[in-house]
Protein backbone atom coordinates (compact mmCIF):
# COMPACT_ATOMS: atom_id res chain seq x y z
CA UNK A 1 0.00 0.00 0.00
CA UNK A 2 1.80 3.14 -1.15
CA UNK A 3 -1.20 5.45 -1.10
CA UNK A 4 -1.32 8.24 1.51
CA UNK A 5 -2.14 7.05 4.98
CA UNK A 6 -3.28 9.41 7.75
CA UNK A 7 -0.99 7.93 10.37
CA UNK A 8 -1.45 10.75 12.84
CA UNK A 9 -5.19 10.06 12.96
CA UNK A 10 -4.61 6.69 14.55
CA UNK A 11 -5.19 6.63 18.29
CA UNK A 12 -2.05 6.86 20.38
CA UNK A 13 -2.34 3.29 21.62
CA UNK A 14 -2.49 1.94 18.09
CA UNK A 15 0.52 4.03 17.13
CA UNK A 16 2.83 2.43 19.68
CA UNK A 17 3.07 -0.92 17.84
CA UNK A 18 3.51 0.96 14.55
CA UNK A 19 6.60 2.70 15.92
CA UNK A 20 7.85 -0.57 17.35
CA UNK A 21 7.82 -2.01 13.83
CA UNK A 22 9.54 0.98 12.25
CA UNK A 23 13.27 1.12 11.52
CA UNK A 24 15.22 3.46 13.80
CA UNK A 25 16.28 5.66 10.88
CA UNK A 26 12.63 6.05 9.82
CA UNK A 27 11.67 7.02 13.37
CA UNK A 28 14.36 9.71 13.40
CA UNK A 29 13.20 11.06 10.03
CA UNK A 30 9.59 10.94 11.21
CA UNK A 31 10.42 12.88 14.38
CA UNK A 32 11.65 15.78 12.26
CA UNK A 33 8.26 16.25 10.59
CA UNK A 34 6.39 18.05 13.34
CA UNK A 35 6.17 18.53 17.09
CA UNK A 36 3.40 15.96 17.33
CA UNK A 37 5.46 13.54 15.31
CA UNK A 38 8.34 14.08 17.74
CA UNK A 39 6.19 13.28 20.79
CA UNK A 40 4.87 10.18 19.08
CA UNK A 41 8.34 9.06 18.03
CA UNK A 42 9.44 9.21 21.64
CA UNK A 43 7.03 6.39 22.46
CA UNK A 44 9.23 4.15 20.32
CA UNK A 45 11.84 4.18 23.10
CA UNK A 46 14.65 4.52 20.59
CA UNK A 47 18.11 4.29 22.14
CA UNK A 48 21.55 5.04 20.84
CA UNK A 49 24.91 3.72 21.92
CA UNK A 50 26.58 7.04 21.15
CA UNK A 51 26.34 10.23 19.14
CA UNK A 52 29.61 11.82 18.05
CA UNK A 53 29.91 15.13 16.23
CA UNK A 54 32.74 16.11 13.93
CA UNK A 55 33.28 19.51 12.37
CA UNK A 56 34.79 19.10 8.96
CA UNK A 57 34.48 20.78 5.59
CA UNK A 58 32.14 23.49 6.91
CA UNK A 59 29.73 20.82 8.09
CA UNK A 60 28.70 19.13 11.28
CA UNK A 61 28.81 15.38 10.86
CA UNK A 62 26.72 13.44 13.35
CA UNK A 63 27.90 9.87 13.80
CA UNK A 64 25.04 7.97 15.39
CA UNK A 65 25.48 4.41 16.60
CA UNK A 66 21.99 3.08 17.20
CA UNK A 67 21.04 0.64 19.95
CA UNK A 68 20.94 -2.20 17.41
CA UNK A 69 24.53 -1.34 16.36
CA UNK A 70 23.38 0.15 13.06
CA UNK A 71 25.33 3.23 12.05
CA UNK A 72 23.97 6.42 10.65
CA UNK A 73 25.71 9.63 9.58
CA UNK A 74 23.97 12.96 9.26
CA UNK A 75 25.63 15.86 7.45
CA UNK A 76 24.53 19.32 8.45
CA UNK A 77 26.09 21.93 6.18
CA UNK A 78 26.89 25.18 7.94
CA UNK A 79 27.73 27.33 4.94
CA UNK A 80 26.62 28.47 2.43
CA UNK A 81 23.22 29.40 3.75
CA UNK A 82 21.26 28.07 0.77
CA UNK A 83 22.06 24.44 1.60
CA UNK A 84 20.48 24.72 5.04
CA UNK A 85 17.30 23.28 3.55
CA UNK A 86 18.72 19.78 3.36
CA UNK A 87 20.25 17.26 5.69
CA UNK A 88 22.48 14.67 4.08
CA UNK A 89 22.05 11.18 5.50
CA UNK A 90 24.45 8.30 4.99
CA UNK A 91 22.89 4.97 5.77
CA UNK A 92 23.97 1.56 4.47
CA UNK A 93 26.57 3.28 2.24
CA UNK A 94 23.81 5.23 0.52
CA UNK A 95 23.40 8.99 0.73
CA UNK A 96 19.88 10.39 0.84
CA UNK A 97 18.65 13.92 1.38
CA UNK A 98 16.11 14.87 3.99
CA UNK A 99 14.35 18.16 3.58
CA UNK A 100 14.86 20.32 6.64
CA UNK A 101 11.46 21.59 7.77
CA UNK A 102 12.54 24.90 9.23
CA UNK A 103 14.87 23.78 11.99
CA UNK A 104 18.06 25.54 12.88
CA UNK A 105 21.11 23.28 13.09
CA UNK A 106 21.03 23.40 16.90
CA UNK A 107 17.32 22.49 16.97
CA UNK A 108 17.94 19.63 14.58
CA UNK A 109 20.69 18.13 16.78
CA UNK A 110 18.62 18.63 19.91
CA UNK A 111 15.59 16.97 18.36
CA UNK A 112 17.65 13.96 17.33
CA UNK A 113 19.10 13.75 20.84
CA UNK A 114 15.61 14.05 22.29
CA UNK A 115 14.01 11.34 20.18
CA UNK A 116 16.94 8.97 20.65
CA UNK A 117 16.89 9.59 24.41
CA UNK A 118 20.53 10.63 24.28
CA UNK A 119 21.52 12.93 27.14
CA UNK A 120 24.98 13.85 25.93
CA UNK A 121 27.26 13.88 22.90
CA UNK A 122 29.98 11.28 23.37
CA UNK A 123 32.71 13.06 21.44
CA UNK A 124 33.01 16.35 19.64
CA UNK A 125 35.91 16.43 17.22
CA UNK A 126 37.31 19.54 15.59
CA UNK A 127 39.19 18.69 12.42
CA UNK A 128 39.45 22.04 10.68
CA UNK A 129 41.80 24.97 11.03
CA UNK A 130 38.88 26.93 12.34
CA UNK A 131 35.17 26.18 12.72
CA UNK A 132 33.99 29.39 14.36
CA UNK A 133 30.54 29.15 12.77
CA UNK A 134 29.98 25.79 14.54
CA UNK A 135 30.67 27.12 18.04
CA UNK A 136 27.34 28.92 18.73
CA UNK A 137 25.48 25.79 17.60
CA UNK A 138 27.56 23.47 19.74
CA UNK A 139 27.26 25.76 22.76
CA UNK A 140 23.53 24.96 22.89
CA UNK A 141 24.18 21.26 23.49
CA UNK A 142 23.40 20.10 27.01
CA UNK A 143 26.54 18.06 27.57
CA UNK A 144 29.57 16.90 25.61
CA UNK A 145 31.48 14.02 27.19
CA UNK A 146 34.75 14.73 25.42
CA UNK A 147 36.15 17.36 23.09
CA UNK A 148 38.92 16.32 20.76
CA UNK A 149 41.00 19.00 19.07
CA UNK A 150 43.16 17.77 16.22
CA UNK A 151 46.48 19.30 15.24
CA UNK A 152 44.85 21.06 12.27
CA UNK A 153 43.03 23.52 14.52
CA UNK A 154 44.82 26.81 14.95
CA UNK A 155 45.58 28.25 18.37
CA UNK A 156 43.18 31.20 18.09
CA UNK A 157 40.31 28.85 17.40
CA UNK A 158 41.32 26.51 20.23
CA UNK A 159 41.22 29.38 22.74
CA UNK A 160 37.86 30.63 21.43
CA UNK A 161 36.50 27.10 21.53
CA UNK A 162 37.53 26.68 25.17
CA UNK A 163 35.96 30.02 26.02
CA UNK A 164 32.61 28.91 24.60
CA UNK A 165 32.48 25.17 25.21
CA UNK A 166 34.41 24.58 28.43
CA UNK A 167 31.17 24.79 30.42
CA UNK A 168 29.47 21.94 28.60
CA UNK A 169 32.29 19.41 28.66
CA UNK A 170 34.40 17.65 31.24
CA UNK A 171 37.07 15.91 29.17
CA UNK A 172 39.46 17.57 26.76
CA UNK A 173 41.87 15.93 24.35
CA UNK A 174 44.17 18.44 22.65
CA UNK A 175 46.56 17.64 19.83
CA UNK A 176 48.78 20.72 19.73
CA UNK A 177 52.45 20.94 19.00
CA UNK A 178 52.96 24.36 20.41
CA UNK A 179 51.07 27.12 22.13
CA UNK A 180 52.24 30.63 21.44
CA UNK A 181 49.94 32.07 24.05
CA UNK A 182 50.69 29.90 27.07
CA UNK A 183 48.78 32.21 29.40
CA UNK A 184 45.59 31.39 27.56
CA UNK A 185 46.45 27.73 27.77
CA UNK A 186 46.99 27.97 31.51
CA UNK A 187 43.36 29.06 31.78
CA UNK A 188 42.43 25.74 30.22
CA UNK A 189 44.55 23.84 32.73
CA UNK A 190 42.79 25.68 35.55
CA UNK A 191 39.33 24.51 34.42
CA UNK A 192 37.51 21.98 36.61
CA UNK A 193 37.84 19.20 34.05
CA UNK A 194 37.63 15.50 34.66
CA UNK A 195 40.44 14.84 32.25
CA UNK A 196 42.88 16.83 30.18
CA UNK A 197 44.96 15.04 27.58
CA UNK A 198 47.69 16.87 25.70
CA UNK A 199 49.31 15.08 22.77
CA UNK A 200 52.15 16.19 20.55
CA UNK A 201 53.01 14.99 17.08
CA UNK A 202 56.66 16.07 17.32
CA UNK A 203 57.90 14.77 20.67
CA UNK A 204 61.53 15.41 19.74
CA UNK A 205 61.09 18.98 18.55
CA UNK A 206 62.99 21.24 21.00
CA UNK A 207 60.52 24.08 20.34
CA UNK A 208 57.49 21.95 21.24
CA UNK A 209 54.99 22.76 23.96
CA UNK A 210 56.74 23.06 27.29
CA UNK A 211 54.99 22.98 30.65
CA UNK A 212 56.59 24.29 33.82
CA UNK A 213 56.07 23.28 37.45
CA UNK A 214 53.62 26.20 37.80
CA UNK A 215 51.56 24.81 34.91
CA UNK A 216 51.36 21.46 36.64
CA UNK A 217 50.47 23.06 39.96
CA UNK A 218 47.64 25.17 38.57
CA UNK A 219 46.15 22.22 36.72
CA UNK A 220 42.82 21.29 38.27
CA UNK A 221 41.95 18.14 36.34
CA UNK A 222 41.27 14.76 37.95
CA UNK A 223 43.14 12.91 35.20
CA UNK A 224 46.06 14.54 33.40
CA UNK A 225 47.66 12.79 30.44
CA UNK A 226 50.73 14.32 28.81
CA UNK A 227 52.11 12.67 25.68
CA UNK A 228 55.41 14.07 24.47
CA UNK A 229 55.01 17.40 26.26
CA UNK A 230 58.31 18.89 27.43
CA UNK A 231 58.59 18.87 31.22
CA UNK A 232 61.89 18.65 33.04
CA UNK A 233 62.31 15.64 35.33
CA UNK A 234 63.28 18.06 38.09
CA UNK A 235 59.97 19.89 37.72
CA UNK A 236 58.16 16.58 37.84
CA UNK A 237 59.99 15.67 41.06
CA UNK A 238 59.08 19.04 42.58
CA UNK A 239 55.49 18.51 41.57
CA UNK A 240 55.37 15.18 43.43
CA UNK A 241 57.01 16.87 46.44
CA UNK A 242 54.26 19.53 46.35
CA UNK A 243 51.65 16.79 46.21
CA UNK A 244 53.20 15.17 49.32
CA UNK A 245 53.02 18.51 51.14
CA UNK A 246 49.42 18.87 50.06
CA UNK A 247 50.23 21.95 48.02
CA UNK A 248 49.10 20.76 44.60
CA UNK A 249 45.81 19.91 42.92
CA UNK A 250 43.82 17.97 45.57
CA UNK A 251 41.51 16.53 42.87
CA UNK A 252 44.29 14.72 41.02
CA UNK A 253 43.76 10.98 40.74
CA UNK A 254 45.95 10.03 37.82
CA UNK A 255 48.89 11.66 36.07
CA UNK A 256 50.35 10.01 33.01
CA UNK A 257 53.49 11.37 31.44
CA UNK A 258 54.99 9.78 28.35
CA UNK A 259 58.27 11.04 26.97
CA UNK A 260 60.84 9.97 24.39
CA UNK A 261 63.57 11.55 26.48
CA UNK A 262 65.48 9.78 29.18
CA UNK A 263 64.02 10.01 32.69
CA UNK A 264 66.54 9.85 35.50
CA UNK A 265 64.89 7.95 38.36
CA UNK A 266 67.42 9.40 40.80
CA UNK A 267 66.29 12.93 40.00
CA UNK A 268 62.63 11.94 39.79
CA UNK A 269 62.49 10.14 43.15
CA UNK A 270 64.77 12.48 45.10
CA UNK A 271 63.25 13.30 48.50
CA UNK A 272 60.01 11.41 47.85
CA UNK A 273 60.77 8.63 50.38
CA UNK A 274 59.19 6.05 48.11
CA UNK A 275 58.59 2.52 49.34
CA UNK A 276 59.17 -0.01 46.59
CA UNK A 277 56.35 -2.55 46.55
CA UNK A 278 56.84 -6.20 45.64
CA UNK A 279 55.55 -7.34 42.24
CA UNK A 280 52.90 -9.42 43.94
CA UNK A 281 51.19 -6.33 45.33
CA UNK A 282 48.23 -5.26 43.26
CA UNK A 283 46.18 -2.09 43.62
CA UNK A 284 43.15 -0.83 41.68
CA UNK A 285 42.91 2.80 40.60
CA UNK A 286 40.47 4.85 38.58
CA UNK A 287 41.84 6.06 35.25
CA UNK A 288 40.38 7.82 32.21
CA UNK A 289 41.49 6.07 29.05
CA UNK A 290 40.00 5.79 25.57
CA UNK A 291 37.20 8.24 26.38
CA UNK A 292 35.99 6.14 29.30
CA UNK A 293 36.57 6.08 33.05
CA UNK A 294 37.64 2.62 34.06
CA UNK A 295 39.50 0.74 36.78
CA UNK A 296 43.13 -0.24 36.29
CA UNK A 297 45.04 -2.84 38.28
CA UNK A 298 48.62 -1.82 39.03
CA UNK A 299 51.18 -4.35 40.20
CA UNK A 300 54.26 -3.32 42.17
CA UNK A 301 55.25 0.32 41.82
CA UNK A 302 56.49 2.72 44.49
CA UNK A 303 54.25 4.04 47.20
CA UNK A 304 54.41 7.64 48.43
CA UNK A 305 52.37 9.21 51.19
CA UNK A 306 50.90 12.69 51.52
CA UNK A 307 50.91 14.64 54.80
CA UNK A 308 47.22 13.86 55.32
CA UNK A 309 47.87 10.12 54.96
CA UNK A 310 46.62 9.76 51.36
CA UNK A 311 48.66 7.17 49.53
CA UNK A 312 49.74 7.18 45.92
CA UNK A 313 51.66 4.81 43.70
CA UNK A 314 54.34 5.96 41.31
CA UNK A 315 55.27 3.78 38.38
CA UNK A 316 58.22 4.37 36.07
CA UNK A 317 58.48 2.09 33.05
CA UNK A 318 61.33 2.59 30.65
CA UNK A 319 60.82 0.92 27.30
CA UNK A 320 62.76 1.23 24.07
CA UNK A 321 62.89 4.95 23.22
CA UNK A 322 59.94 5.73 25.44
CA UNK A 323 59.41 6.18 29.18
CA UNK A 324 56.12 6.08 31.06
CA UNK A 325 55.73 7.87 34.36
CA UNK A 326 52.38 7.22 35.99
CA UNK A 327 51.13 8.54 39.29
CA UNK A 328 47.99 7.00 40.79
CA UNK A 329 46.31 8.44 43.88
CA UNK A 330 44.35 6.08 46.11
CA UNK A 331 40.97 7.71 46.78
CA UNK B 1 -24.53 -16.13 25.32
CA UNK B 2 -23.01 -19.32 24.05
CA UNK B 3 -24.72 -21.34 21.42
CA UNK B 4 -25.34 -24.90 22.43
CA UNK B 5 -22.77 -27.01 20.64
CA UNK B 6 -19.91 -29.31 21.41
CA UNK B 7 -17.25 -27.78 23.66
CA UNK B 8 -14.77 -27.41 20.78
CA UNK B 9 -17.29 -25.52 18.67
CA UNK B 10 -18.57 -23.06 21.21
CA UNK B 11 -20.02 -20.01 19.53
CA UNK B 12 -20.29 -16.57 21.05
CA UNK B 13 -22.63 -13.78 20.03
CA UNK B 14 -20.95 -10.44 19.32
CA UNK B 15 -22.86 -7.18 19.36
CA UNK B 16 -21.69 -4.34 17.10
CA UNK B 17 -22.28 -0.58 17.35
CA UNK B 18 -25.43 -0.93 15.19
CA UNK B 19 -26.88 -3.34 17.72
CA UNK B 20 -26.58 -6.26 15.31
CA UNK B 21 -25.34 -9.57 16.59
CA UNK B 22 -23.40 -12.33 14.88
CA UNK B 23 -21.67 -15.59 15.77
CA UNK B 24 -17.95 -16.02 16.34
CA UNK B 25 -16.30 -19.30 17.26
CA UNK B 26 -14.68 -19.57 20.67
CA UNK B 27 -11.37 -20.54 19.11
CA UNK B 28 -11.32 -17.36 17.02
CA UNK B 29 -12.39 -15.20 19.91
CA UNK B 30 -9.71 -16.63 22.16
CA UNK B 31 -7.09 -14.91 19.98
CA UNK B 32 -8.26 -11.69 21.57
CA UNK B 33 -6.43 -11.10 24.82
CA UNK B 34 -9.08 -8.57 25.79
CA UNK B 35 -11.76 -11.23 25.46
CA UNK B 36 -9.64 -13.71 27.39
CA UNK B 37 -9.18 -11.23 30.22
CA UNK B 38 -12.81 -10.09 30.35
CA UNK B 39 -15.03 -13.02 29.52
CA UNK B 40 -13.21 -16.28 29.32
CA UNK B 41 -13.15 -16.93 33.05
CA UNK B 42 -16.46 -15.41 34.06
CA UNK B 43 -18.37 -16.36 30.92
CA UNK B 44 -20.67 -14.19 28.87
CA UNK B 45 -24.34 -14.10 29.63
CA UNK B 46 -25.88 -12.69 26.45
CA UNK B 47 -24.20 -11.06 23.45
CA UNK B 48 -20.70 -9.66 24.07
CA UNK B 49 -20.91 -5.93 23.41
CA UNK B 50 -18.10 -4.53 21.28
CA UNK B 51 -20.23 -1.51 20.55
CA UNK B 52 -17.39 0.85 19.71
CA UNK B 53 -16.93 -0.91 16.38
CA UNK B 54 -19.31 -1.44 13.50
CA UNK B 55 -20.40 -4.80 12.23
CA UNK B 56 -18.30 -4.72 9.05
CA UNK B 57 -15.12 -4.03 11.02
CA UNK B 58 -15.78 -6.69 13.64
CA UNK B 59 -16.66 -9.24 10.97
CA UNK B 60 -13.40 -8.43 9.16
CA UNK B 61 -11.37 -8.78 12.35
CA UNK B 62 -12.98 -12.09 13.28
CA UNK B 63 -12.68 -13.30 9.69
CA UNK B 64 -8.93 -13.01 10.21
CA UNK B 65 -9.16 -14.74 13.59
CA UNK B 66 -11.21 -17.60 12.16
CA UNK B 67 -8.66 -18.02 9.39
CA UNK B 68 -5.66 -18.08 11.69
CA UNK B 69 -7.20 -20.46 14.24
CA UNK B 70 -5.13 -23.37 13.00
CA UNK B 71 -1.90 -21.42 12.55
CA UNK B 72 0.91 -22.01 14.98
CA UNK B 73 1.16 -19.76 18.03
CA UNK B 74 2.18 -16.20 17.33
CA UNK B 75 5.92 -15.70 17.74
CA UNK B 76 6.75 -12.12 16.94
CA UNK B 77 6.13 -10.03 13.84
CA UNK B 78 6.38 -11.68 10.46
CA UNK B 79 7.82 -9.89 7.45
CA UNK B 80 5.26 -8.85 4.84
CA UNK B 81 7.05 -10.96 2.26
CA UNK B 82 6.39 -14.04 4.38
CA UNK B 83 2.64 -13.49 4.44
CA UNK B 84 0.45 -16.05 2.73
CA UNK B 85 -1.63 -15.30 -0.34
CA UNK B 86 -4.76 -15.31 1.80
CA UNK B 87 -3.22 -12.77 4.20
CA UNK B 88 -2.18 -10.49 1.35
CA UNK B 89 -5.67 -10.67 -0.19
CA UNK B 90 -7.18 -9.97 3.19
CA UNK B 91 -5.17 -6.74 3.52
CA UNK B 92 -5.39 -5.67 -0.11
CA UNK B 93 -9.16 -5.84 -0.35
CA UNK B 94 -9.57 -3.38 2.53
CA UNK B 95 -10.01 0.30 1.78
CA UNK B 96 -8.18 2.83 3.92
CA UNK B 97 -11.09 3.57 6.24
CA UNK B 98 -11.67 -0.10 6.89
CA UNK B 99 -7.93 -0.62 7.45
CA UNK B 100 -7.86 2.09 10.14
CA UNK B 101 -11.00 0.66 11.77
CA UNK B 102 -9.49 -2.81 11.74
CA UNK B 103 -6.28 -1.53 13.38
CA UNK B 104 -8.31 0.21 16.08
CA UNK B 105 -10.51 -2.80 16.73
CA UNK B 106 -7.60 -5.23 16.63
CA UNK B 107 -5.66 -3.00 19.01
CA UNK B 108 -8.62 -2.82 21.41
CA UNK B 109 -9.25 -6.55 21.22
CA UNK B 110 -5.49 -7.10 21.62
CA UNK B 111 -5.16 -9.58 18.79
CA UNK B 112 -1.37 -9.65 18.61
CA UNK B 113 -0.97 -11.26 15.21
CA UNK B 114 -3.39 -8.99 13.35
CA UNK B 115 -2.20 -5.82 15.10
CA UNK B 116 1.39 -6.69 14.36
CA UNK B 117 0.73 -7.33 10.65
CA UNK B 118 -1.28 -4.13 10.31
CA UNK B 119 1.43 -2.10 12.02
CA UNK B 120 4.16 -3.74 9.97
CA UNK B 121 2.19 -2.75 6.89
CA UNK B 122 2.13 0.89 7.99
CA UNK B 123 5.80 0.81 9.01
CA UNK B 124 6.54 -0.56 5.54
CA UNK B 125 4.86 2.47 3.96
CA UNK B 126 7.40 4.69 5.70
CA UNK B 127 10.45 2.45 5.28
CA UNK B 128 13.36 4.17 3.55
CA UNK B 129 11.37 7.33 2.90
CA UNK B 130 12.91 10.75 3.29
CA UNK B 131 11.12 13.56 5.10
CA UNK B 132 9.39 14.93 1.99
CA UNK B 133 8.07 11.53 1.03
CA UNK B 134 6.94 10.85 4.59
CA UNK B 135 4.93 14.07 4.62
CA UNK B 136 3.14 12.89 1.48
CA UNK B 137 2.48 9.43 2.88
CA UNK B 138 1.15 10.44 6.27
CA UNK B 139 -0.73 13.43 4.80
CA UNK B 140 0.63 15.86 7.32
CA UNK B 141 -1.52 19.02 7.39
CA UNK B 142 0.02 22.04 5.72
CA UNK B 143 0.41 25.40 7.49
CA UNK B 144 -2.80 26.69 5.80
CA UNK B 145 -4.74 23.65 6.91
CA UNK B 146 -3.50 24.06 10.45
CA UNK B 147 -4.52 27.73 10.38
CA UNK B 148 -7.99 26.87 9.10
CA UNK B 149 -8.35 24.19 11.78
CA UNK B 150 -7.32 26.67 14.45
CA UNK B 151 -9.92 29.17 13.16
CA UNK B 152 -12.64 26.53 13.30
CA UNK B 153 -11.63 25.63 16.83
CA UNK B 154 -11.66 29.30 17.84
CA UNK B 155 -15.16 29.69 16.34
CA UNK B 156 -16.33 26.60 18.18
CA UNK B 157 -14.92 27.91 21.45
CA UNK B 158 -16.62 31.29 20.90
CA UNK B 159 -19.94 29.59 20.12
CA UNK B 160 -19.64 27.41 23.21
CA UNK B 161 -18.92 30.50 25.29
CA UNK B 162 -22.05 32.22 23.91
CA UNK B 163 -24.19 29.19 24.68
CA UNK B 164 -22.82 29.09 28.21
CA UNK B 165 -23.54 32.79 28.71
CA UNK B 166 -27.10 32.37 27.42
CA UNK B 167 -27.64 29.42 29.70
CA UNK B 168 -26.44 31.46 32.65
CA UNK B 169 -28.82 34.31 31.74
CA UNK B 170 -31.76 31.93 31.37
CA UNK B 171 -31.00 30.39 34.73
CA UNK B 172 -31.06 33.84 36.35
CA UNK B 173 -34.41 34.68 34.71
CA UNK B 174 -35.91 31.37 35.80
CA UNK B 175 -34.88 32.09 39.35
CA UNK B 176 -36.78 35.43 39.33
CA UNK B 177 -39.78 33.86 37.60
CA UNK B 178 -39.91 31.17 40.21
CA UNK B 179 -39.85 33.80 42.94
CA UNK B 180 -42.64 35.95 41.36
CA UNK B 181 -45.65 33.62 41.69
CA UNK B 182 -44.88 33.06 45.36
CA UNK B 183 -44.83 36.79 46.01
CA UNK B 184 -47.98 37.26 43.94
CA UNK B 185 -49.67 34.45 45.81
CA UNK B 186 -48.80 36.00 49.15
CA UNK B 187 -50.08 39.39 47.98
CA UNK B 188 -53.31 37.97 46.56
CA UNK B 189 -53.97 35.97 49.71
CA UNK B 190 -53.29 39.03 51.80
CA UNK B 191 -55.74 41.13 49.68
CA UNK B 192 -58.42 38.46 49.89
CA UNK B 193 -58.02 38.21 53.64
CA UNK B 194 -58.20 41.99 53.98
CA UNK B 195 -61.33 42.11 51.86
CA UNK B 196 -62.91 39.29 53.87
CA UNK B 197 -62.02 41.00 57.10
CA UNK B 198 -63.48 44.28 55.88
CA UNK B 199 -66.73 42.66 54.70
CA UNK B 200 -66.95 40.81 57.99
CA UNK B 201 -66.45 43.97 60.02
CA UNK B 202 -69.05 45.78 57.86
CA UNK B 203 -71.61 43.09 58.56
Interface residues (C-beta under 8 A of the other chain):
Chain A: X1 X2 X3 X4 X5 X6 X7 X8 X9 X10 X11 X13 X14 X17 X18 X19 X20 X21 X22 X23 X26 X29 X30 X32 X33 X34 X37 X89 X96 X97 X98 X99 X100 X101
Chain B: X77 X91 X92 X96 X99 X100 X103 X104 X107 X115 X116 X119 X120 X121 X122 X123 X125 X126 X127 X128 X129 X130 X131 X132 X134 X135 X136 X137 X138 X139 X140
